[in-house]
Amino acid sequence: MKNMRIIIVGTALMLFLALADFPYAYYQILRWVVCGVAAYSAYNAHEHRSIVWTWIFGVVAILFNPIAPIHFQRETWMTLDVAAAVIFLISLFRHTPHTNQ
């Protein structure tokens, strides 16, 4: 689905924007968005038998899980935000299932 490419780029942009100082509500929304997109991407990767991407997206979904949140210091979250954004952007070129739909 071509819309998925837009969603992934938007999610990556949100993750990069998280490096700025926003109200806590932004980071709560970010958790829901990243977890949802990562979980869907993990499911999509699993359906296309891409084991490595299934695990990568699964770990991202767990790290950003808003229901049972994992707590890190701000500096750690900044690193995780950038890493997750890069993962999403790389997936546009390396993980072909969502780019061909």
C-alpha positions in Angstrom: 0.0 0.0 0.0 1.5 3.3 -1.1 -0.1 5.0 1.9 2.1 2.9 4.2 5.2 4.6 2.7 3.7 8.0 3.8 2.9 6.7 7.2 6.4 5.4 7.7 8.0 8.6 6.6 5.6 10.5 8.9 6.5 8.3 11.8 10.2 8.8 11.1 9.6 12.5 11.1 7.8 12.4 14.4 10.7 10.4 15.9 13.2 13.0 14.7 11.0 15.8 16.0 11.0 14.1 19.4 14.5 15.3 19.9 13.0 18.8 20.5 11.4 19.7 23.8 7.7 19.0 23.5 5.0 18.5 26.2 4.7 15.0 27.6 1.5 14.4 25.6 3.5 14.5 22.4 5.7 11.6 23.6 2.6 9.6 24.7 1.1 10.0 21.2 4.5 9.1 19.7 4.5 5.8 21.6 1.1 4.9 20.2 2.0 5.8 16.6 5.4 4.1 16.6 4.1 1.0 18.4 1.2 0.7 16.0 3.3 1.3 12.8 6.0 -1.1 14.0 3.5 -3.8 15.0 1.8 -3.5 11.6 5.2 -3.6 9.9 6.2 -6.7 11.9 2.9 -8.4 10.9 3.5 -7.4 7.3 7.1 -8.7 7.4 5.9 -11.9 9.0 3.3 -12.4 6.2 6.1 -12.0 3.7 8.4 -14.4 5.5 11.0 -11.7 6.3 12.2 -13.0 9.7 14.8 -10.3 10.3 12.4 -7.4 9.7 9.7 -9.2 11.8 12.1 -9.2 14.7 13.4 -5.7 14.1 9.9 -4.2 14.0 8.8 -6.4 16.9 11.5 -5.0 19.1 10.6 -1.4 18.1 7.0 -2.1 18.9 7.9 -3.5 22.3 10.3 -0.6 23.1 7.6 2.0 22.3 4.7 0.0 23.8 2.3 2.6 25.4 0.4 0.0 27.5 3.3 -1.4 29.4 5.9 1.4 28.9 9.6 0.9 29.4 11.2 3.8 31.1 14.5 5.2 30.1 16.3 8.5 30.7 15.8 11.2 28.1 19.2 10.8 26.5 18.5 7.1 26.0 15.1 7.9 24.4 16.8 10.4 22.1 19.1 7.6 20.9 16.2 5.2 20.5 14.1 7.8 18.7 16.9 8.3 16.1 17.6 4.6 15.8 13.9 3.8 15.2 13.5 6.6 12.7 16.5 5.3 10.8 15.1 1.8 10.9 11.8 3.0 9.5 13.5 4.9 6.7 15.9 2.0 5.8 12.8 -0.3 5.7 11.5 1.8 2.8 14.4 0.5 0.7 15.3 -2.8 2.2 12.0 -4.3 3.3 10.1 -4.4 0.0 6.7 -5.8 1.0 5.2 -2.5 2.1 6.8 -0.7 -0.8 5.3 -2.9 -3.4 1.7 -2.9 -2.2 
